Amino acid sequence: MRALNLNRETPTMSRPQAKCIGILTSGGDCPGLNAAIRGVAKPAISDFHMDVVGIEKGFRGLVENHARVLHLEDISGILSLGGTILGTSREKFHKMPLPNGEVIDMTPRAVETYNRLGLDCLVVLGGNGTHKAAHQLTKHGLNVIGLPKTIDNDLAETDFTFGFNSAVTTAAEAIEKLYSTAEAHLRVMVIELMGHNAGWLALHAGIAGGADVILIPEIPYDLDSVCQHLTARRRRGKWFSIIAVAEGARPKTANSSEEKKDKKPKKKAENGDSLTDADKGVSTAVAHAISQRLDMDTRVTVLGHLQRGGIPTPFDRVLATHFGTYATEMLAAGKYNHMVCLRGSEVTSVPLEKVAGRTKLVPLDHPLIKSARLVGTNFGD
Ligand code: F6P
């Protein structure tokens, strides 16, 4: 990754533009958040002599003024720590749930906390929802810098988010482990990975783990195609297979948004009846259909939050550190209202308005899809 190039904007280290900054983590956690917090706070404190305020539990902390000054000892030894030392939540200041179930707009309280703390800029570490909210804050006069994190890798304008590589590593390892037991029992193992809208995680982990079939939300699947692929494998003497499926994958018939809504797995059976296969999730539906059609023994693994837990990979530690330190140089230069991003091997930044409200899906002509097909992977199409 190349060094930061802020040209004439970079001030002398002794006179940073931002003197007091806030930092918060928002949305689902992921490995690398603490590395990024350290990447921002360490140079901010040591090199630029800024005051750094940690805001706890995401935007709720901003609304309720849950803040504490971060000192060097607070960020020591956290580089490889999973989770986030600041805590996180999915709540947004403009839709804050109250204990009585009411949801209210607390934007004025968030702005008030920012001003009361005397912040020059707020650094938010988050995914799509967080960056959309961050952009809203800029419209209320706050200075914000975003750092892209999510295991889904679905943020626009950045090639990679931190957390993604760690999740791919966990998921690929799980797929690999399923192979020996699949082969021993001659079973079809269906593994469900996270990714409601975007299939980046299933695509990368599926390729890395050598899955025979990869089903992602961007490519509606046809069970006939999947079954034909498994049958062809049987003809070649492969009586076992692995199917990696993103939780948001949908069958071909569920094309319109209305149909998609209908097919979304429900958390609970609404009338108290037991859950149907479709209700239990896409992996159960796929496994059940295969066992019915091909008379093959199937098993389902839902990897769930294991994909978000644990220590960040070295790649994510490096990326999060680079994003964090780059953000601090932007703070020193007074370059606000941007999200730090990765373009190729270069860390740079992009205006928040170009990111807000956009989701980066896997393009159908993505080279990795072609590459996976060339090694014999079926995408259910
Ligand atoms: O962080 C994004 C994500 O990993 C999605 O892929 C997944 O559907 C979701 O989080 C689940 O998060 P939670 O259980 O925290 O709501």
Boltz pocket constraint, residues with backbone or C-beta under 6 A from the ligand:
constraints:
  - pocket:
      binder: B
      contacts: [[A, 28], [A, 29], [A, 150], [A, 151], [A, 152], [A, 194], [A, 195], [A, 196], [A, 247], [A, 308]]
      max_distance: 6.0
